[in-house]
Amino acid sequence: MVDNNEAENSRYKLLGFEKNKNLVAIMIMSTGKIIKLKLNEVLRSEIIDNLNKTEIKDIYRKYYSGGAAPTSYEMNDRHERSWMIYVGLNVILLGLYIFTNIAATKLIYLEALDLTLPPAVFFYPLTFLVVDLLNETYGLKLARRALIFAFASNALIVLLLNAVTYLPGLPGWKLDTPYTEVVTHVSSVLVASSVSFLFSEYVNSYLLCKIKELTNSRFLFLRVFFSTFFAVIIDSFIFCFIAFYGTMDNSDIIKIIYAQIAVKICFAIFNILPAYGARSLFKKYISGAQTA
């Protein structure tokens, strides 16, 4: 048997035990799929060789006690906490996504650096960090579901904002025309951001899982940086050309793209430490479920 002391799970992860059923819930890391097997089936399969030392110890404790021994992997405790974190990450992703989309409608000029940027560029890289955490903790499948949820919510906002502009305005209301102009601009940015978000985050998720597989779940900093590096390039090109094409010279759009890539790559480097910290906090929070 492989000694996985303190090693990261590369293929399977123990989620917990179901009481009174003698079943073990295992997540396949590459897809996020959850399978349920009997204790003796897990012990006879290759899964046991890919779990870390703590998980193996708890499986044997459950097996030899006939399911009576308590562990830190009880489903009643871990299941709720784990999914509450998943919901929380989804809410953070959606909040950041909507905020950055609206903030992207305003351009700022940094005279000292001769750069023109939307303020959202300083916050948008945080969405890559959230997606990285979703991939690391829940797998590619559930991370993609979070992306689809954010994308669908954004599409709904675009439809509702445009629908409001067709409602009859209050006679004499001075903000009626400016409101329509702002909503039209916001909607165009939301469309551009939706397309770029979907493509870039899918690339980010895929590369994160692929690099994780190739490195056997080691070197978190490599997959966080390189997945974000390629994703921000794709995101910047798609977003800027859809959002600003026809309203700005192509040379100015290219300058904005280069500036966005530079800023986002800097954030990709800074995202490494939060990724390690968040992963550590998640493990500590879940492992403390039994005593909470």
VEXDREN-2710 file (C-alpha; in Angstrom, 1 decimal):
% VEXDREN-2710
k/r/px/py/pz
1/MET/0.0/0.0/0.0
2/VAL/1.2/3.5/-0.8
3/ASP/2.1/5.6/2.1
4/ASN/0.3/8.9/1.5
5/ASN/1.2/10.6/4.7
6/GLU/0.3/14.3/4.2
7/ALA/0.2/13.8/0.5
8/GLU/-2.6/15.3/-1.6
9/ASN/-5.3/13.1/-3.1
10/SER/-4.7/12.8/-6.8
11/ARG/-7.6/10.6/-8.0
12/TYR/-10.0/10.0/-5.1
13/LYS/-11.1/11.8/-2.0
14/LEU/-13.0/10.4/1.0
15/LEU/-16.2/12.5/1.7
16/GLY/-17.6/10.5/4.5
17/PHE/-19.5/7.5/5.9
18/GLU/-23.3/7.0/5.8
19/LYS/-24.6/5.8/9.1
20/ASN/-26.5/2.5/9.3
21/LYS/-25.7/1.7/5.7
22/ASN/-22.0/0.7/6.0
23/LEU/-21.3/2.8/2.9
24/VAL/-18.4/5.1/2.0
25/ALA/-18.8/8.2/-0.1
26/ILE/-15.9/8.8/-2.4
27/MET/-15.4/11.6/-4.9
28/ILE/-13.5/11.1/-8.2
29/MET/-11.3/14.2/-8.3
30/SER/-11.1/14.5/-12.1
31/THR/-14.9/14.7/-12.6
32/GLY/-16.4/15.6/-9.2
33/LYS/-18.6/12.5/-9.4
34/ILE/-19.5/10.9/-6.1
35/ILE/-19.7/7.2/-5.7
36/LYS/-20.9/5.1/-2.8
37/LEU/-19.3/1.8/-2.0
38/LYS/-19.3/-0.7/0.9
39/LEU/-16.3/-0.6/3.2
40/ASN/-15.0/-4.0/2.2
41/GLU/-15.3/-3.0/-1.5
42/VAL/-13.1/0.1/-0.9
43/LEU/-10.5/-2.0/0.9
44/ARG/-10.3/-4.4/-2.0
45/SER/-10.1/-1.6/-4.7
46/GLU/-7.4/0.7/-6.0
47/ILE/-9.1/3.6/-4.2
48/ILE/-7.5/2.8/-0.9
49/ASP/-4.1/3.3/-2.4
50/ASN/-4.9/6.8/-3.4
51/LEU/-6.2/8.1/-0.1
52/ASN/-4.2/10.0/2.4
53/LYS/-3.0/8.4/5.7
54/THR/-5.9/10.0/7.8
55/GLU/-8.6/8.8/5.4
56/ILE/-7.1/5.2/5.3
57/LYS/-6.9/5.1/9.1
58/ASP/-10.6/6.1/9.4
59/ILE/-11.8/3.6/6.8
60/TYR/-10.0/0.8/8.7
61/ARG/-11.4/2.1/12.0
62/LYS/-14.9/2.0/10.6
63/TYR/-14.4/-1.5/9.0
64/TYR/-13.1/-3.2/12.1
65/SER/-15.6/-1.6/14.5
66/GLY/-18.5/-2.6/12.3
67/GLY/-19.4/1.0/11.6
68/ALA/-19.7/2.0/15.2
69/ALA/-16.5/4.0/15.7
70/PRO/-16.9/7.7/15.2
71/THR/-14.6/9.6/12.8
72/SER/-14.1/13.1/11.5
73/TYR/-15.7/12.0/8.2
74/GLU/-19.3/11.4/9.4
75/MET/-21.7/12.4/6.5
76/ASN/-24.2/14.1/8.8
77/ASP/-21.5/16.6/9.8
78/ARG/-19.2/16.9/6.8
79/HIS/-21.9/16.9/4.2
80/GLU/-23.7/20.1/5.4
81/ARG/-20.5/22.0/6.0
82/SER/-18.9/21.0/2.7
83/TRP/-22.0/22.1/0.7
84/MET/-22.4/25.3/2.7
85/ILE/-18.9/26.3/1.6
86/TYR/-19.8/25.3/-2.0
87/VAL/-22.9/27.6/-1.9
88/GLY/-20.8/30.3/-0.3
89/LEU/-18.2/30.2/-3.1
90/ASN/-21.0/30.3/-5.7
91/VAL/-22.4/33.4/-4.1
92/ILE/-19.0/35.1/-4.0
93/LEU/-18.3/34.2/-7.6
94/LEU/-21.7/35.6/-8.7
95/GLY/-21.2/38.7/-6.6
96/LEU/-17.7/39.4/-8.0
97/TYR/-18.9/38.6/-11.5
98/ILE/-21.8/41.1/-11.5
99/PHE/-19.9/43.8/-9.7
100/THR/-17.0/43.6/-12.1
101/ASN/-19.3/43.6/-15.1
102/ILE/-21.0/46.8/-14.0
103/ALA/-17.7/48.5/-12.9
104/ALA/-16.3/47.7/-16.3
105/THR/-18.5/50.3/-17.9
106/LYS/-16.3/53.0/-16.5
107/LEU/-12.8/53.6/-17.9
108/ILE/-10.1/55.3/-15.7
109/TYR/-6.9/56.8/-16.9
110/LEU/-3.7/56.4/-14.9
111/GLU/-1.7/59.4/-16.0
112/ALA/1.5/58.3/-14.3
113/LEU/1.5/54.9/-16.2
114/ASP/-0.2/56.2/-19.3
115/LEU/-2.8/53.4/-18.9
116/THR/-6.5/53.3/-19.6
117/LEU/-8.3/50.6/-17.7
118/PRO/-11.7/49.7/-16.3
119/PRO/-11.6/49.5/-12.5
120/ALA/-13.0/46.0/-12.7
121/VAL/-9.7/44.7/-13.8
122/PHE/-8.4/44.9/-10.3
123/PHE/-11.2/42.7/-8.9
124/TYR/-12.0/40.3/-11.8
125/PRO/-8.9/38.1/-11.1
126/LEU/-10.5/37.2/-7.8
127/THR/-13.0/35.2/-9.8
128/PHE/-10.2/32.9/-11.0
129/LEU/-9.2/32.3/-7.4
130/VAL/-12.7/31.3/-6.5
131/VAL/-12.9/28.9/-9.5
132/ASP/-9.5/27.5/-8.6
133/LEU/-10.8/26.8/-5.1
134/LEU/-13.9/25.1/-6.5
135/ASN/-11.8/22.9/-8.7
136/GLU/-9.4/22.0/-5.9
137/THR/-12.1/21.1/-3.5
138/TYR/-15.1/19.8/-5.5
139/GLY/-13.6/18.8/-8.9
140/LEU/-14.1/19.9/-12.4
141/LYS/-17.7/18.9/-12.8
142/LEU/-19.1/21.0/-9.9
143/ALA/-16.8/23.9/-10.7
144/ARG/-18.3/24.0/-14.2
145/ARG/-21.8/24.0/-12.7
146/ALA/-20.9/27.0/-10.7
147/LEU/-19.7/28.7/-13.9
148/ILE/-23.0/27.9/-15.7
149/PHE/-24.9/29.2/-12.7
150/ALA/-23.0/32.5/-12.8
151/PHE/-23.4/32.7/-16.6
152/ALA/-27.2/32.1/-16.5
153/SER/-27.6/34.6/-13.7
154/ASN/-25.8/37.2/-15.8
155/ALA/-27.9/36.5/-18.8
156/LEU/-31.0/37.0/-16.8
157/ILE/-29.8/40.3/-15.5
158/VAL/-29.1/41.4/-19.1
159/LEU/-32.6/40.5/-20.2
160/LEU/-34.3/42.2/-17.2
161/LEU/-32.2/45.4/-17.6
162/ASN/-33.1/45.7/-21.2
163/ALA/-36.8/45.0/-20.5
164/VAL/-37.0/47.8/-18.0
165/THR/-35.8/50.3/-20.6
166/TYR/-39.0/49.6/-22.7
167/LEU/-41.3/50.5/-19.9
168/PRO/-43.0/54.0/-20.1
169/GLY/-40.9/56.5/-18.3
170/LEU/-42.2/59.2/-15.9
171/PRO/-42.8/62.5/-17.8
172/GLY/-40.3/65.1/-16.8
173/TRP/-37.9/62.7/-15.1
174/LYS/-34.5/64.0/-15.9
175/LEU/-32.7/60.6/-15.4
176/ASP/-34.9/58.7/-17.9
177/THR/-32.6/59.2/-20.9
178/PRO/-29.3/58.8/-18.9
179/TYR/-30.7/55.7/-17.3
180/THR/-31.4/54.1/-20.7
181/GLU/-27.9/55.1/-22.0
182/VAL/-26.2/53.6/-19.0
183/VAL/-28.3/50.4/-19.1
184/THR/-27.6/50.0/-22.8
185/HIS/-23.8/50.4/-22.1
186/VAL/-24.0/48.0/-19.1
187/SER/-25.9/45.5/-21.2
188/SER/-23.3/45.5/-24.0
189/VAL/-20.5/45.1/-21.4
190/LEU/-22.4/42.3/-19.7
191/VAL/-22.8/40.4/-23.0
192/ALA/-19.0/40.8/-23.7
193/SER/-18.2/39.8/-20.2
194/SER/-20.5/36.7/-20.4
195/VAL/-18.8/35.4/-23.5
196/SER/-15.3/36.1/-22.2
197/PHE/-16.1/34.8/-18.8
198/LEU/-17.5/31.5/-20.1
199/PHE/-14.5/30.8/-22.4
200/SER/-11.8/31.9/-20.0
201/GLU/-13.1/30.2/-16.9
202/TYR/-13.6/27.0/-18.8
203/VAL/-10.0/27.1/-20.0
204/ASN/-8.9/28.0/-16.4
205/SER/-10.9/25.0/-15.0
206/TYR/-9.6/22.6/-17.6
207/LEU/-5.9/23.6/-17.3
208/LEU/-6.1/23.5/-13.5
209/CYS/-7.4/19.9/-13.4
210/LYS/-5.0/18.8/-16.2
211/ILE/-2.0/20.3/-14.5
212/LYS/-3.2/18.7/-11.2
213/GLU/-3.3/15.3/-12.9
214/LEU/0.1/15.7/-14.6
215/THR/1.8/16.8/-11.3
216/ASN/0.0/14.2/-9.2
217/SER/-1.7/16.9/-7.2
218/ARG/1.6/18.5/-6.2
219/PHE/2.8/22.1/-6.9
220/LEU/-0.4/24.0/-6.3
221/PHE/1.4/27.2/-7.2
222/LEU/2.1/25.9/-10.8
223/ARG/-1.5/25.1/-11.6
224/VAL/-2.9/28.2/-10.0
225/PHE/-0.5/30.5/-11.9
226/PHE/-0.5/28.8/-15.4
227/SER/-4.2/28.2/-15.5
228/THR/-4.9/31.8/-14.6
229/PHE/-2.1/33.0/-17.0
230/PHE/-3.7/31.6/-20.1
231/ALA/-7.2/32.3/-19.0
232/VAL/-6.6/36.1/-18.5
233/ILE/-5.1/36.4/-22.0
234/ILE/-8.2/34.8/-23.5
235/ASP/-10.6/36.8/-21.3
236/SER/-8.9/40.2/-22.1
237/PHE/-8.9/39.7/-25.9
238/ILE/-12.5/38.5/-26.1
239/PHE/-13.9/41.1/-23.7
240/CYS/-12.2/44.2/-25.0
241/PHE/-12.9/43.5/-28.7
242/ILE/-16.6/42.7/-28.0
243/ALA/-17.1/45.6/-25.6
244/PHE/-15.2/48.4/-27.3
245/TYR/-15.0/47.4/-31.0
246/GLY/-16.4/50.3/-33.1
247/THR/-16.4/52.8/-30.2
248/MET/-12.6/53.0/-29.9
249/ASP/-9.6/52.8/-32.3
250/ASN/-8.1/49.3/-32.6
251/SER/-4.8/50.6/-31.4
252/ASP/-6.4/51.9/-28.2
253/ILE/-8.2/48.6/-27.6
254/ILE/-4.9/46.7/-28.0
255/LYS/-3.3/49.0/-25.4
256/ILE/-6.2/48.3/-23.0
257/ILE/-5.8/44.5/-23.6
258/TYR/-2.0/44.6/-22.9
259/ALA/-2.6/46.7/-19.7
260/GLN/-5.3/44.3/-18.5
261/ILE/-3.2/41.2/-19.1
262/ALA/-0.3/42.8/-17.2
263/VAL/-2.5/43.7/-14.2
264/LYS/-4.3/40.3/-14.2
265/ILE/-1.0/38.3/-14.4
266/CYS/0.2/40.2/-11.3
267/PHE/-2.9/39.2/-9.5
268/ALA/-2.4/35.6/-10.7
269/ILE/0.9/35.6/-8.8
270/PHE/-0.7/37.1/-5.7
271/ASN/-3.5/34.5/-5.9
272/ILE/-1.1/31.7/-5.0
273/LEU/-0.9/32.5/-1.3
274/PRO/-4.7/32.9/-0.8
275/ALA/-5.1/29.6/-2.7
276/TYR/-2.9/27.8/-0.2
277/GLY/-4.5/29.6/2.8
278/ALA/-8.1/29.0/1.6
279/ARG/-7.4/25.3/1.0
280/SER/-5.9/24.9/4.5
281/LEU/-8.8/26.7/6.1
282/PHE/-11.3/24.5/4.2
283/LYS/-9.6/21.3/5.4
284/LYS/-9.5/22.6/9.0
285/TYR/-13.1/23.7/8.9
286/ILE/-14.3/20.3/7.6
287/SER/-12.1/18.2/9.9
288/GLY/-13.5/20.1/12.9
289/ALA/-17.1/19.3/11.9
290/GLN/-17.3/16.4/14.3
291/THR/-16.5/18.5/17.4
292/ALA/-18.4/21.6/16.3
END
